Amino acid sequence: MGLTTALAFAHQGVHVVGYDIRSDLLGQLRQGRSPVFERGLAGLLRRERRSGRFGTVDSWEALAAKTQVIFLCLPTPRGSGGRIDLGPMLRGASELGRALRTARGYRLVVVKSTVVPGTSEDVLRPALEKASHRDSGTLDVAANPEFLAEGSMVRDAVAPERVVIGVNSARAEQWLRRIYRNFGAPIVVLSPSGAELVKYSANAFLALKVGFANEMSRLAEMLGVNVDHAMDAVGLDSRIGGRFLSAGPGFGGSCFEKDVRALLARGRELGVDLRLIRAVLAANDDQTAHATDLIRQAVSDLNGKTVAVLGLSFKAGTDDVRESRAFPIVRELAAEGAKVRLHDPVALENFRKAWTSDPQRQGLPVSFCRTVEEALQRADAAVLQAAWPKYVRWPPRWSRLMRTPLVVDLRRALDPSVRRRAGLRWVGLGVGTPARARRGYVRGSVRTSSAARNSSSGASGRVRT
Ligand code: UGA
């Protein structure tokens, strides 16, 4: 997030220097290498290094000396009781504050990281003032949350839909308006707490929206309806909007769950029970359990079966596996005796590292496959967990590698024509077949007869989409 933000500023004509306490990361940037898989980031890095508007420094002191406005893009990991751990932010604030003691003139410190409402004003400002021996005469602290989604971070950073700044001085506002003047986005000016609340509200609302579509997907299955068709029509209402209504195996990623928990914790501290937001997390777990049930029912008895899970990142377009729904799904399948073969075009190594670091998962029958072909070899079913373009094209030879050409598509990513050409038996999450609706398909039930089960998942020709 920090790198993308820095490069977006450089792209819009602002001179930027970056600093990180990890020297290996600075080394990579100097060689023009992007440290993460993110569309467009490596190209932007190369271009902005060439433009001379982006460089790096090796210390807080150099950063404090060379810059007027300093954006803190430090991590805010999960802490205890749902709260975020402000440790990295506070360490950064105190290091920066110390470096600011010797720097001359006014400085504006801007909190880009996601921090709960009240943090910039009540926690970070005092920490910075204490460490820097400055006060509001020569130091301002502002909040300026980001709304970047992985996979589209560069676009989101270079061309944001809105810029939200939280300030309590005209000087800070002027500086931020200057920095964002070429972005062509509306600038909303609030207090620091107000800006912080916008970030959490936006993520909580998006999580609610996805959770809503997920619940509708379970109804759609029972009713013999395709959830996408229904949600597309719902989203045509401009008061609702069509994005983030795509049902799936439950949301993952480093933000939604963590942010929802942190917002709930902040609500508790302030004596406000956020009942609606609280329901989001349980509903999300229900959806993952439902996705697993769908696989269980499609495959029939999992014990001894070979199941390929394709797509391990929390969504397509990123190598990030944090809170990916692939973890609980793979664990369930393996615990029930399935041999699980895993593949992802970019996130395989990250998944492997995270999977093997948890002792509770040791000994479960999973294997990591370098190619889709290896994963599909003699498989009884394939599960599409993240809709990478590679999978969506599904060449017919992939079906021939499988023992049973069955795909449980948790994202409804495979087009009917692709399925037909590949001769697939296809079960789509959120896609009810008339047969399933008549029979009264029940979540959690694994007691339907195999004949009924086979007819419910049906040949692809019978699936109405
Ligand atoms: C999210 C927000 O979208 C960003 O605006 C925000 O800046 C970011 O969190 C953050 O706080 O840093 P991100 O977590 O990268 O971005 O990814 P999303 O595209 O929001 O997806 C989150 C999860 O929801 C994924 O698992 C995705 O598959 C799922 N999702 C999303 C659905 O299941 N259906 C949808 O229609 C949309």
Residues whose N, C-alpha, C, O or C-beta is under 5 A from the ligand:
A	BS01	UGA	E146 F147 L148 A149 E150 V210 F244 L245 S246 A247 G248 G250 F251 G252 G253 S254 C255 F314 K315
